[in-house]
Amino acid sequence: MLTPAAQAEEQGGQTLLADSFSAGFDTTNTWQVLGDGDFPQGDGVPTTSSEGLKVTPAGRDSTTGEPAFRVTTAQQDDGGNGSGDHGKWLAFPRATATSGMPGYDIPKTGSLSCTSKISGRTFGTERHPFGSAVADPRTDVRLASAAMVTADFDSKAIFDFSVVNGKIYAIYERLPEHGATYAAYSYAIPVADRTPGEWATLQVRLDQGGTRVTWKVNGRTVLSTDRIGTRAFDRTYMILDHGGTEERLKLKQLTCGFGLFTVLDAAAGPRGKGLVRLDSTPDFYYAPRVGSPTPQTFVDEESRPESRLWGQGAEIKVRSTQIRRES
């Protein structure tokens, strides 16, 4: 049952949003899809059924007929949006925190949690053009993924789950901002094995006044940190390093949604080499295994179109989602 922004008091908490999508995907009152001029609804087609919400790319691979992404962008030097290539489709609730930022207030005591029952799969990743730089396309989060996204638009702190055919990853990042000097980074930490089409209940929880984040899979804690804003985990799992100075964050609000992604500039493996230099901004990338000042290197330094799109895609299914504040 659709109950957006419901203030139902139960067991000492409030259900702020609960949606099973049984009444459809309401983009007028409940959800907002983030797009651009060419694709105002993003690179995804939402449909609903008794199983919930499904979002699949509108494109089709000419060889296999499978769903395939259409949206991509070149480096800034070629008139593109650089690392803006990451997001293919994104949707967040139409909610505004007390601060005026998107999302919901994080309480001073208690917690704010986002919980969703999600399935997903990727298509065409095995036909990637990167050779031995990709060890296993079934588990490589860079090529294509479906995601539960939790974000603070103010601090640029992100806490996601990314789902690929063979793994679930906890994503911990702080996105870079032009002119800022804070530490910007992305981690992808494998937290569960899976098979394509398998369902999982995923939760991201903020507590301790917005200073601690916890990721849970099927009710089990798989990752946690109270050092938000720092490079809190081992560099083995870091996939992007943009340099900068660490600073501890205390988040005021959080929003929770869903997305389809590629992260082709990210690193993987012991050497930590990236696939595609998506962004041509000087000094934008550092080697994730060692950090600044060592520059990152890529299989494709020029961001050729065929390196960004080769017929890959991803699909997400959401059976239910709930955003809840506990006192």
BELRA-V779837 format. One record per helix or strand. SS is the DSSP state (a for helix, b for strand). FROM is the first residue (numbers start at 1). TO is the last residue. Records with the same first field share a line. If there is no record, write none. Layout:
SS = FROM-TO + FROM-TO
//
This chain:
b = 8-10 + 13-19 + 31-34 + 45-49 + 52-56 + 59-60 + 67-68 + 87-93 + 96-96 + 102-102 + 104-105 + 111-123 + 145-152 + 157-163 + 167-174 + 182-182 + 185-193 + 200-207 + 212-217 + 220-225 + 238-241 + 245-245 + 253-261 + 267-268 + 273-276 + 286-286 + 295-295 + 298-300 + 313-326
a = 76-78 + 82-85 + 125-127 + 131-133 + 235-237 + 305-308
//
